[in-house]
């Protein structure tokens, strides 16, 4: 560390303290949002409730809709092929998890911003 004058050392430490306070606050925010997201996903934002699965499917982007069509078509044509059915199931689990995790995180951030911590 370079040799600072006393006033430079004080200014440096004040800047460092402000920076570290922001970093600590951001870490606390991220931890709280992550914890709240997981908590919400066990309740209202559970990806595997029937209505939530339906909502996740209805909100899929076009590319995912095309992929789902391909998976369903393949699974229907190859009734004896378990891997086609597993691929469809894995795809649906991924779609539901991603949609509801994003929704729960957004809601957790909203709650934090409203100070409903």
The first five atom37 places (N, CA, C, CB, O) and aatype in JSON, in Angstrom:
{
  "aatype": [20, 20, 20, 20, 20, 20, 20, 20, 20, 20, 20, 20, 20, 20, 20, 20, 20, 20, 20, 20, 20, 20, 20, 20, 20, 20, 20, 20, 20, 20, 20, 20, 20, 20, 20, 20, 20, 20, 20, 20, 20, 20, 20, 20, 20, 20, 20, 20, 20, 20, 20, 20, 20, 20, 20, 20, 20, 20, 20, 20, 20, 20, 20, 20, 20, 20, 20, 20, 20, 20, 20, 20, 20, 20, 20, 20, 20, 20, 20, 20, 20, 20, 20, 20, 20, 20, 20, 20, 20, 20, 20, 20, 20, 20, 20, 20, 20, 20, 20, 20, 20, 20, 20, 20, 20, 20, 20, 20, 20, 20, 20, 20, 20, 20, 20, 20, 20],
  "atom_mask": [
    [1, 1, 1, 1, 1],
    [1, 1, 1, 1, 1],
    [1, 1, 1, 1, 1],
    [1, 1, 1, 1, 1],
    [1, 1, 1, 1, 1],
    [1, 1, 1, 1, 1],
    [1, 1, 1, 1, 1],
    [1, 1, 1, 1, 1],
    [1, 1, 1, 1, 1],
    [1, 1, 1, 1, 1],
    [1, 1, 1, 1, 1],
    [1, 1, 1, 1, 1],
    [1, 1, 1, 1, 1],
    [1, 1, 1, 1, 1],
    [1, 1, 1, 1, 1],
    [1, 1, 1, 1, 1],
    [1, 1, 1, 1, 1],
    [1, 1, 1, 1, 1],
    [1, 1, 1, 1, 1],
    [1, 1, 1, 1, 1],
    [1, 1, 1, 1, 1],
    [1, 1, 1, 1, 1],
    [1, 1, 1, 1, 1],
    [1, 1, 1, 1, 1],
    [1, 1, 1, 1, 1],
    [1, 1, 1, 1, 1],
    [1, 1, 1, 1, 1],
    [1, 1, 1, 1, 1],
    [1, 1, 1, 1, 1],
    [1, 1, 1, 1, 1],
    [1, 1, 1, 1, 1],
    [1, 1, 1, 1, 1],
    [1, 1, 1, 1, 1],
    [1, 1, 1, 1, 1],
    [1, 1, 1, 1, 1],
    [1, 1, 1, 1, 1],
    [1, 1, 1, 1, 1],
    [1, 1, 1, 1, 1],
    [1, 1, 1, 1, 1],
    [1, 1, 1, 1, 1],
    [1, 1, 1, 1, 1],
    [1, 1, 1, 1, 1],
    [1, 1, 1, 1, 1],
    [1, 1, 1, 1, 1],
    [1, 1, 1, 1, 1],
    [1, 1, 1, 1, 1],
    [1, 1, 1, 1, 1],
    [1, 1, 1, 1, 1],
    [1, 1, 1, 1, 1],
    [1, 1, 1, 1, 1],
    [1, 1, 1, 1, 1],
    [1, 1, 1, 1, 1],
    [1, 1, 1, 1, 1],
    [1, 1, 1, 1, 1],
    [1, 1, 1, 1, 1],
    [1, 1, 1, 1, 1],
    [1, 1, 1, 1, 1],
    [1, 1, 1, 1, 1],
    [1, 1, 1, 1, 1],
    [1, 1, 1, 1, 1],
    [1, 1, 1, 1, 1],
    [1, 1, 1, 1, 1],
    [1, 1, 1, 1, 1],
    [1, 1, 1, 1, 1],
    [1, 1, 1, 1, 1],
    [1, 1, 1, 1, 1],
    [1, 1, 1, 1, 1],
    [1, 1, 1, 1, 1],
    [1, 1, 1, 1, 1],
    [1, 1, 1, 1, 1],
    [1, 1, 1, 1, 1],
    [1, 1, 1, 1, 1],
    [1, 1, 1, 1, 1],
    [1, 1, 1, 1, 1],
    [1, 1, 1, 1, 1],
    [1, 1, 1, 1, 1],
    [1, 1, 1, 1, 1],
    [1, 1, 1, 1, 1],
    [1, 1, 1, 1, 1],
    [1, 1, 1, 1, 1],
    [1, 1, 1, 1, 1],
    [1, 1, 1, 1, 1],
    [1, 1, 1, 1, 1],
    [1, 1, 1, 1, 1],
    [1, 1, 1, 1, 1],
    [1, 1, 1, 1, 1],
    [1, 1, 1, 1, 1],
    [1, 1, 1, 1, 1],
    [1, 1, 1, 1, 1],
    [1, 1, 1, 1, 1],
    [1, 1, 1, 1, 1],
    [1, 1, 1, 1, 1],
    [1, 1, 1, 1, 1],
    [1, 1, 1, 1, 1],
    [1, 1, 1, 1, 1],
    [1, 1, 1, 1, 1],
    [1, 1, 1, 1, 1],
    [1, 1, 1, 1, 1],
    [1, 1, 1, 1, 1],
    [1, 1, 1, 1, 1],
    [1, 1, 1, 1, 1],
    [1, 1, 1, 1, 1],
    [1, 1, 1, 1, 1],
    [1, 1, 1, 1, 1],
    [1, 1, 1, 1, 1],
    [1, 1, 1, 1, 1],
    [1, 1, 1, 1, 1],
    [1, 1, 1, 1, 1],
    [1, 1, 1, 1, 1],
    [1, 1, 1, 1, 1],
    [1, 1, 1, 1, 1],
    [1, 1, 1, 1, 1],
    [1, 1, 1, 1, 1],
    [1, 1, 1, 1, 1],
    [1, 1, 1, 1, 1],
    [1, 1, 1, 1, 1],
    [1, 1, 1, 1, 1]
  ],
  "atom_positions": [
    [[0.85, -1.17, 0.0], [0.0, 0.0, 0.0], [0.89, 1.23, 0.0], [-0.96, 0.0, 1.22], [1.87, 1.3, 0.75]],
    [[0.55, 2.21, -0.85], [1.39, 3.41, -0.91], [1.31, 4.21, 0.37], [0.97, 4.27, -2.1], [0.39, 4.05, 1.18]],
    [[2.27, 5.06, 0.54], [2.28, 5.93, 1.71], [1.32, 7.08, 1.48], [3.71, 6.45, 2.02], [1.52, 7.91, 0.59]],
    [[0.26, 7.12, 2.28], [-0.73, 8.18, 2.19], [-0.46, 9.21, 3.27], [-2.16, 7.62, 2.31], [0.1, 8.91, 4.33]],
    [[-0.87, 10.42, 2.98], [-0.9, 11.41, 4.04], [-2.07, 11.07, 4.94], [-1.01, 12.89, 3.48], [-2.91, 10.24, 4.59]],
    [[-2.14, 11.69, 6.1], [-3.21, 11.39, 7.04], [-4.58, 11.68, 6.42], [-3.02, 12.21, 8.33], [-5.5, 10.88, 6.58]],
    [[-4.73, 12.8, 5.74], [-6.02, 13.14, 5.13], [-6.36, 12.19, 3.98], [-6.01, 14.6, 4.63], [-7.52, 11.84, 3.79]],
    [[-5.35, 11.78, 3.21], [-5.59, 10.81, 2.14], [-6.02, 9.45, 2.71], [-4.32, 10.64, 1.27], [-6.89, 8.79, 2.16]],
    [[-5.41, 9.05, 3.8], [-5.76, 7.79, 4.46], [-7.2, 7.83, 4.96], [-4.79, 7.51, 5.64], [-7.94, 6.86, 4.82]],
    [[-7.59, 8.96, 5.55], [-8.97, 9.11, 6.04], [-9.96, 9.06, 4.87], [-9.12, 10.46, 6.82], [-10.97, 8.37, 4.95]],
    [[-9.66, 9.78, 3.8], [-10.54, 9.79, 2.62], [-10.63, 8.4, 2.01], [-10.03, 10.8, 1.57], [-11.72, 7.95, 1.63]],
    [[-9.49, 7.71, 1.9], [-9.47, 6.36, 1.36], [-10.33, 5.43, 2.21], [-8.04, 5.82, 1.28], [-11.14, 4.67, 1.68]],
    [[-10.17, 5.49, 3.53], [-10.95, 4.62, 4.41], [-12.44, 4.92, 4.36], [-10.45, 4.76, 5.84], [-13.25, 4.01, 4.43]],
    [[-12.8, 6.19, 4.23], [-14.21, 6.54, 4.1], [-14.81, 5.99, 2.81], [-14.39, 8.07, 4.15], [-15.91, 5.45, 2.8]],
    [[-14.05, 6.12, 1.72], [-14.51, 5.56, 0.45], [-14.64, 4.04, 0.54], [-13.54, 5.94, -0.69], [-15.62, 3.47, 0.06]],
    [[-13.66, 3.41, 1.14], [-13.7, 1.95, 1.3], [-14.88, 1.53, 2.16], [-12.39, 1.44, 1.91], [-15.56, 0.55, 1.85]],
    [[-15.14, 2.25, 3.23], [-16.28, 1.93, 4.1], [-17.61, 2.06, 3.36], [-16.28, 2.84, 5.33], [-18.5, 1.22, 3.51]],
    [[-17.75, 3.12, 2.56], [-18.98, 3.29, 1.78], [-19.15, 2.15, 0.77], [-18.98, 4.64, 1.04], [-20.24, 1.61, 0.6]],
    [[-18.06, 1.81, 0.12], [-18.1, 0.72, -0.86], [-18.47, -0.6, -0.18], [-16.74, 0.58, -1.58], [-19.32, -1.33, -0.68]],
    [[-17.84, -0.9, 0.92], [-18.1, -2.15, 1.63], [-19.52, -2.19, 2.18], [-17.09, -2.35, 2.76], [-20.13, -3.26, 2.21]],
    [[-20.05, -1.06, 2.63], [-21.42, -1.02, 3.13], [-22.4, -1.37, 2.01], [-21.75, 0.37, 3.72], [-23.38, -2.09, 2.24]],
    [[-22.15, -0.86, 0.81], [-23.0, -1.2, -0.34], [-22.89, -2.68, -0.68], [-22.63, -0.34, -1.56], [-23.89, -3.33, -1.0]],
    [[-21.68, -3.22, -0.63], [-21.48, -4.64, -0.93], [-22.2, -5.53, 0.09], [-19.99, -4.98, -0.95], [-22.83, -6.52, -0.29]],
    [[-22.1, -5.19, 1.36], [-22.76, -5.96, 2.41], [-24.28, -5.88, 2.24], [-22.35, -5.46, 3.81], [-24.98, -6.88, 2.37]],
    [[-24.79, -4.68, 1.96], [-26.23, -4.51, 1.76], [-26.7, -5.32, 0.56], [-26.58, -3.02, 1.57], [-27.77, -5.94, 0.6]],
    [[-25.92, -5.33, -0.51], [-26.28, -6.1, -1.7], [-26.27, -7.6, -1.41], [-25.32, -5.77, -2.86], [-27.15, -8.33, -1.86]],
    [[-25.27, -8.06, -0.65], [-25.21, -9.48, -0.28], [-26.42, -9.87, 0.56], [-23.92, -9.77, 0.49], [-26.99, -10.95, 0.37]],
    [[-26.81, -9.01, 1.5], [-27.99, -9.29, 2.33], [-29.25, -9.33, 1.48], [-28.14, -8.23, 3.45], [-30.11, -10.19, 1.66]],
    [[-29.36, -8.39, 0.55], [-30.51, -8.35, -0.36], [-30.6, -9.64, -1.17], [-30.41, -7.14, -1.31], [-31.66, -10.27, -1.23]],
    [[-29.48, -10.04, -1.78], [-29.47, -11.26, -2.6], [-29.82, -12.48, -1.78], [-28.09, -11.45, -3.25], [-30.57, -13.34, -2.24]],
    [[-29.29, -12.57, -0.57], [-29.58, -13.72, 0.29], [-31.05, -13.74, 0.68], [-28.7, -13.69, 1.56], [-31.68, -14.8, 0.67]],
    [[-31.6, -12.57, 1.01], [-33.01, -12.51, 1.4], [-33.91, -12.89, 0.23], [-33.37, -11.1, 1.9], [-34.85, -13.66, 0.4]],
    [[-33.62, -12.36, -0.95], [-34.43, -12.65, -2.14], [-34.37, -14.14, -2.46], [-33.96, -11.82, -3.35], [-35.39, -14.75, -2.79]],
    [[-33.19, -14.74, -2.38], [-33.05, -16.17, -2.66], [-33.85, -17.0, -1.66], [-31.56, -16.59, -2.61], [-34.55, -17.94, -2.05]],
    [[-33.75, -16.66, -0.39], [-34.49, -17.4, 0.64], [-35.99, -17.24, 0.45], [-34.08, -16.92, 2.05], [-36.74, -18.22, 0.54]],
    [[-36.44, -16.03, 0.18], [-37.87, -15.77, -0.02], [-38.37, -16.46, -1.28], [-38.14, -14.27, -0.08], [-39.5, -16.96, -1.31]],
    [[-37.55, -16.48, -2.32], [-37.93, -17.16, -3.56], [-38.19, -18.64, -3.29], [-36.83, -16.99, -4.63], [-39.19, -19.19, -3.74]],
    [[-37.28, -19.28, -2.56], [-37.45, -20.7, -2.25], [-38.69, -20.92, -1.38], [-36.2, -21.24, -1.53], [-39.41, -21.9, -1.55]],
    [[-38.93, -20.01, -0.45], [-40.11, -20.1, 0.42], [-41.39, -19.96, -0.41], [-40.05, -19.0, 1.51], [-42.34, -20.72, -0.2]],
    [[-41.43, -19.01, -1.32], [-42.61, -18.81, -2.17], [-42.86, -20.02, -3.08], [-42.44, -17.55, -3.01], [-44.01, -20.36, -3.35]],
    [[-41.78, -20.65, -3.54], [-41.94, -21.8, -4.43], [-42.47, -23.03, -3.71], [-40.61, -22.12, -5.09], [-42.9, -23.99, -4.35]],
    [[-42.46, -23.01, -2.4], [-43.04, -24.12, -1.65], [-44.54, -23.91, -1.42], [-42.33, -24.29, -0.31], [-45.24, -24.83, -1.02]],
    [[-45.02, -22.7, -1.69], [-46.42, -22.37, -1.44], [-47.12, -21.97, -2.72], [-46.53, -21.27, -0.42], [-47.32, -22.78, -3.63]],
    [[-47.49, -20.7, -2.78], [-48.29, -20.16, -3.87], [-47.62, -20.3, -5.24], [-48.59, -18.71, -3.61], [-48.3, -20.45, -6.25]],
    [[-46.3, -20.26, -5.28], [-45.56, -20.32, -6.54], [-45.01, -21.72, -6.82], [-44.41, -19.31, -6.51], [-44.04, -21.87, -7.57]],
    [[-45.61, -22.74, -6.23], [-45.18, -24.12, -6.44], [-45.37, -24.47, -7.92], [-45.99, -25.11, -5.52], [-46.49, -24.39, -8.43]],
    [[-44.3, -24.87, -8.61], [-44.4, -25.12, -10.05], [-45.27, -26.31, -10.43], [-43.03, -25.32, -10.61], [-45.66, -26.44, -11.59]],
    [[-45.57, -27.18, -9.47], [-46.24, -28.43, -9.83], [-47.68, -28.51, -9.36], [-45.47, -29.58, -9.27], [-48.27, -29.59, -9.36]],
    [[-48.26, -27.38, -8.98], [-49.71, -27.33, -8.76], [-50.37, -27.33, -10.13], [-50.13, -26.07, -7.9], [-49.87, -26.68, -11.05]],
    [[-51.48, -28.05, -10.3], [-52.09, -28.16, -11.64], [-52.32, -26.82, -12.33], [-53.4, -28.89, -11.53], [-52.0, -26.67, -13.51]],
    [[-52.87, -25.85, -11.63], [-53.1, -24.54, -12.26], [-51.79, -23.84, -12.62], [-53.92, -23.64, -11.33], [-51.73, -23.13, -13.62]],
    [[-50.75, -24.05, -11.81], [-49.46, -23.43, -12.09], [-48.78, -24.06, -13.3], [-48.55, -23.54, -10.87], [-48.11, -23.37, -14.08]],
    [[-48.94, -25.37, -13.46], [-48.4, -26.04, -14.65], [-49.09, -25.48, -15.89], [-48.58, -27.59, -14.56], [-48.45, -25.17, -16.9]],
    [[-50.4, -25.35, -15.8], [-51.17, -24.82, -16.93], [-50.72, -23.39, -17.26], [-52.68, -24.84, -16.6], [-50.58, -23.05, -18.43]],
    [[-50.51, -22.57, -16.24], [-50.06, -21.19, -16.5], [-48.68, -21.16, -17.13], [-50.05, -20.39, -15.2], [-48.44, -20.38, -18.05]],
    [[-47.78, -21.99, -16.64], [-46.42, -22.03, -17.2], [-46.46, -22.43, -18.68], [-45.53, -23.02, -16.4], [-45.73, -21.86, -19.49]],
    [[-47.3, -23.4, -19.01], [-47.42, -23.82, -20.4], [-48.01, -22.69, -21.25], [-48.31, -25.08, -20.51], [-47.54, -22.43, -22.36]],
    [[-49.01, -22.01, -20.72], [-49.65, -20.95, -21.5], [-48.74, -19.74, -21.7], [-50.94, -20.51, -20.81], [-48.95, -18.96, -22.63]],
    [[-47.74, -19.58, -20.85], [-46.83, -18.44, -20.95], [-45.52, -18.77, -21.66], [-46.54, -17.9, -19.57], [-44.6, -17.94, -21.68]],
    [[-45.41, -19.96, -22.24], [-44.17, -20.34, -22.93], [-43.91, -19.44, -24.13], [-44.22, -21.81, -23.38], [-44.84, -18.95, -24.77]],
    [[-42.64, -19.22, -24.41], [-42.27, -18.47, -25.6], [-42.5, -19.36, -26.83], [-40.78, -17.98, -25.52], [-42.73, -20.56, -26.7]],
    [[-42.43, -18.77, -28.0], [-42.69, -19.51, -29.23], [-41.73, -20.67, -29.42], [-42.62, -18.58, -30.43], [-42.13, -21.77, -29.82]],
    [[-40.45, -20.44, -29.13], [-39.46, -21.5, -29.31], [-39.75, -22.69, -28.41], [-38.05, -20.95, -29.03], [-39.65, -23.84, -28.83]],
    [[-40.11, -22.41, -27.15], [-40.45, -23.5, -26.24], [-41.73, -24.21, -26.67], [-40.6, -22.97, -24.81], [-41.85, -25.42, -26.5]],
    [[-42.68, -23.47, -27.22], [-43.91, -24.09, -27.72], [-43.59, -25.05, -28.86], [-44.91, -23.02, -28.2], [-44.15, -26.15, -28.94]],
    [[-42.7, -24.64, -29.73], [-42.28, -25.52, -30.83], [-41.58, -26.76, -30.3], [-41.34, -24.76, -31.8], [-41.82, -27.88, -30.77]],
    [[-40.71, -26.56, -29.32], [-40.02, -27.71, -28.72], [-41.0, -28.65, -28.05], [-38.97, -27.23, -27.7], [-40.88, -29.87, -28.18]],
    [[-41.98, -28.1, -27.33], [-42.97, -28.95, -26.67], [-43.75, -29.74, -27.71], [-43.92, -28.11, -25.81], [-44.02, -30.93, -27.52]],
    [[-44.12, -29.1, -28.8], [-44.81, -29.81, -29.88], [-43.99, -30.97, -30.42], [-45.16, -28.85, -31.01], [-44.51, -32.05, -30.68]],
    [[-42.69, -30.73, -30.59], [-41.82, -31.79, -31.08], [-41.7, -32.93, -30.08], [-40.43, -31.23, -31.4], [-41.76, -34.1, -30.45]],
    [[-41.54, -32.59, -28.79], [-41.45, -33.63, -27.76], [-42.74, -34.44, -27.66], [-41.13, -33.0, -26.4], [-42.7, -35.67, -27.55]],
    [[-43.89, -33.75, -27.7], [-45.18, -34.45, -27.6], [-45.38, -35.33, -28.82], [-46.35, -33.44, -27.46], [-45.81, -36.48, -28.7]],
    [[-45.08, -34.8, -29.99], [-45.22, -35.59, -31.22], [-44.35, -36.84, -31.21], [-44.87, -34.75, -32.43], [-44.8, -37.92, -31.58]],
    [[-43.11, -36.68, -30.77], [-42.2, -37.82, -30.72], [-42.67, -38.85, -29.69], [-40.77, -37.35, -30.38], [-42.65, -40.05, -29.96]],
    [[-43.08, -38.37, -28.52], [-43.55, -39.28, -27.47], [-44.82, -40.01, -27.92], [-43.81, -38.51, -26.16], [-45.01, -41.18, -27.56]],
    [[-45.69, -39.35, -28.68], [-46.93, -39.99, -29.15], [-46.65, -41.02, -30.23], [-47.9, -38.93, -29.68], [-47.28, -42.08, -30.27]],
    [[-45.71, -40.71, -31.11], [-45.39, -41.65, -32.21], [-44.64, -42.87, -31.71], [-44.57, -40.95, -33.29], [-44.84, -43.98, -32.2]],
    [[-43.77, -42.66, -30.73], [-42.92, -43.75, -30.22], [-43.42, -44.16, -28.83], [-41.42, -43.31, -30.16], [-42.75, -43.93, -27.83]],
    [[-44.57, -44.76, -28.79], [-45.21, -45.11, -27.52], [-44.37, -46.06, -26.67], [-46.55, -45.73, -27.77], [-44.45, -46.03, -25.44]],
    [[-43.58, -46.89, -27.3], [-42.76, -47.85, -26.56], [-41.38, -47.31, -26.2], [-42.61, -49.12, -27.37], [-40.59, -48.0, -25.56]],
    [[-41.09, -46.09, -26.61], [-39.78, -45.48, -26.37], [-39.84, -44.63, -25.09], [-39.32, -44.61, -27.6], [-40.33, -43.5, -25.11]],
    [[-39.34, -45.2, -24.01], [-39.38, -44.48, -22.74], [-38.53, -43.22, -22.75], [-38.93, -45.38, -21.62], [-38.85, -42.25, -22.06]],
    [[-37.46, -43.22, -23.51], [-36.59, -42.03, -23.51], [-37.3, -40.82, -24.11], [-35.3, -42.32, -24.28], [-37.03, -39.7, -23.7]],
    [[-38.19, -41.03, -25.08], [-38.95, -39.91, -25.65], [-39.91, -39.34, -24.61], [-39.73, -40.37, -26.91], [-40.09, -38.13, -24.53]],
    [[-40.51, -40.2, -23.83], [-41.42, -39.74, -22.78], [-40.66, -39.06, -21.65], [-42.24, -40.92, -22.23], [-41.15, -38.08, -21.07]],
    [[-39.49, -39.57, -21.33], [-38.66, -38.95, -20.29], [-38.17, -37.57, -20.75], [-37.44, -39.86, -19.94], [-38.13, -36.63, -19.96]],
    [[-37.82, -37.47, -22.03], [-37.38, -36.18, -22.57], [-38.51, -35.15, -22.47], [-36.91, -36.33, -24.03], [-38.27, -34.0, -22.13]],
    [[-39.73, -35.58, -22.78], [-40.89, -34.68, -22.66], [-41.1, -34.26, -21.21], [-42.16, -35.36, -23.2], [-41.33, -33.09, -20.93]],
    [[-41.01, -35.22, -20.3], [-41.19, -34.9, -18.88], [-40.11, -33.95, -18.39], [-41.18, -36.19, -18.04], [-40.4, -32.99, -17.67]],
    [[-38.86, -34.21, -18.76], [-37.76, -33.32, -18.35], [-37.97, -31.91, -18.89], [-36.41, -33.88, -18.84], [-37.71, -30.93, -18.19]],
    [[-38.42, -31.81, -20.13], [-38.68, -30.51, -20.73], [-39.77, -29.76, -19.96], [-39.09, -30.66, -22.21], [-39.62, -28.58, -19.66]],
    [[-40.86, -30.46, -19.64], [-41.96, -29.82, -18.93], [-41.54, -29.39, -17.52], [-43.15, -30.78, -18.85], [-41.94, -28.33, -17.05]],
    [[-40.74, -30.22, -16.85], [-40.25, -29.84, -15.52], [-39.4, -28.59, -15.61], [-39.43, -31.0, -14.88], [-39.52, -27.68, -14.79]],
    [[-38.53, -28.54, -16.62], [-37.66, -27.36, -16.78], [-38.49, -26.11, -17.05], [-36.66, -27.59, -17.95], [-38.24, -25.06, -16.44]],
    [[-39.46, -26.2, -17.93], [-40.3, -25.05, -18.26], [-41.04, -24.54, -17.02], [-41.31, -25.41, -19.37], [-41.07, -23.34, -16.75]],
    [[-41.64, -25.45, -16.27], [-42.39, -25.07, -15.07], [-41.48, -24.46, -14.01], [-43.14, -26.28, -14.49], [-41.81, -23.44, -13.42]],
    [[-40.34, -25.1, -13.78], [-39.41, -24.59, -12.77], [-38.9, -23.2, -13.13], [-38.23, -25.56, -12.59], [-38.88, -22.3, -12.29]],
    [[-38.49, -23.02, -14.38], [-37.95, -21.72, -14.79], [-39.01, -20.62, -14.69], [-37.43, -21.79, -16.23], [-38.72, -19.53, -14.2]],
    [[-40.22, -20.91, -15.14], [-41.27, -19.89, -15.11], [-41.6, -19.49, -13.68], [-42.53, -20.4, -15.81], [-41.67, -18.3, -13.36]],
    [[-41.8, -20.48, -12.81], [-42.22, -20.15, -11.44], [-41.09, -19.62, -10.59], [-42.83, -21.36, -10.78], [-41.32, -18.84, -9.67]],
    [[-39.86, -20.03, -10.87], [-38.73, -19.46, -10.14], [-38.57, -17.98, -10.5], [-37.42, -20.25, -10.45], [-38.32, -17.14, -9.64]],
    [[-38.71, -17.68, -11.79], [-38.62, -16.28, -12.22], [-39.74, -15.46, -11.59], [-38.68, -16.18, -13.77], [-39.51, -14.34, -11.13]],
    [[-40.96, -16.0, -11.57], [-42.1, -15.29, -10.98], [-41.91, -15.09, -9.48], [-43.4, -16.07, -11.25], [-42.19, -14.02, -8.95]],
    [[-41.44, -16.13, -8.79], [-41.24, -16.04, -7.34], [-40.13, -15.04, -7.02], [-40.89, -17.42, -6.75], [-40.24, -14.28, -6.05]],
    [[-39.07, -15.04, -7.82], [-37.98, -14.08, -7.58], [-38.47, -12.65, -7.79], [-36.78, -14.38, -8.5], [-38.15, -11.75, -7.02]],
    [[-39.23, -12.45, -8.84], [-39.78, -11.12, -9.1], [-40.68, -10.68, -7.94], [-40.58, -11.11, -10.44], [-40.61, -9.53, -7.51]],
    [[-41.5, -11.58, -7.43], [-42.38, -11.24, -6.32], [-41.58, -10.97, -5.04], [-43.4, -12.38, -6.08], [-41.91, -10.06, -4.28]],
    [[-40.53, -11.75, -4.81], [-39.68, -11.54, -3.63], [-39.0, -10.17, -3.7], [-38.61, -12.66, -3.52], [-38.93, -9.46, -2.7]],
    [[-38.52, -9.8, -4.88], [-37.91, -8.47, -5.05], [-38.94, -7.37, -4.8], [-37.31, -8.33, -6.46], [-38.63, -6.35, -4.19]],
    [[-40.15, -7.58, -5.28], [-41.24, -6.62, -5.06], [-41.51, -6.47, -3.56], [-42.53, -7.08, -5.79], [-41.65, -5.35, -3.06]],
    [[-41.58, -7.59, -2.84], [-41.82, -7.54, -1.41], [-40.69, -6.81, -0.68], [-41.97, -8.95, -0.84], [-40.94, -6.02, 0.23]],
    [[-39.46, -7.06, -1.08], [-38.31, -6.41, -0.46], [-38.35, -4.9, -0.72], [-36.98, -7.0, -0.99], [-38.11, -4.1, 0.18]],
    [[-38.67, -4.53, -1.95], [-38.72, -3.1, -2.3], [-39.83, -2.38, -1.54], [-38.93, -2.93, -3.81], [-39.71, -1.19, -1.24]],
    [[-40.92, -3.09, -1.24], [-42.02, -2.49, -0.48], [-41.75, -2.55, 1.0], [-43.35, -3.2, -0.8], [-42.56, -2.1, 1.8]],
    [[-40.62, -3.1, 1.38], [-40.21, -3.23, 2.78], [-41.13, -4.15, 3.58], [-40.17, -1.85, 3.44], [-41.37, -3.93, 4.76]],
    [[-41.63, -5.19, 2.91], [-42.43, -6.19, 3.59], [-41.53, -7.35, 3.99], [-43.61, -6.67, 2.69], [-41.87, -8.52, 3.79]],
    [[-40.4, -7.02, 4.53], [-39.37, -8.02, 4.88], [-39.71, -8.74, 6.13], [-38.02, -7.37, 5.02], [-38.96, -9.61, 6.56]]
  ]
}
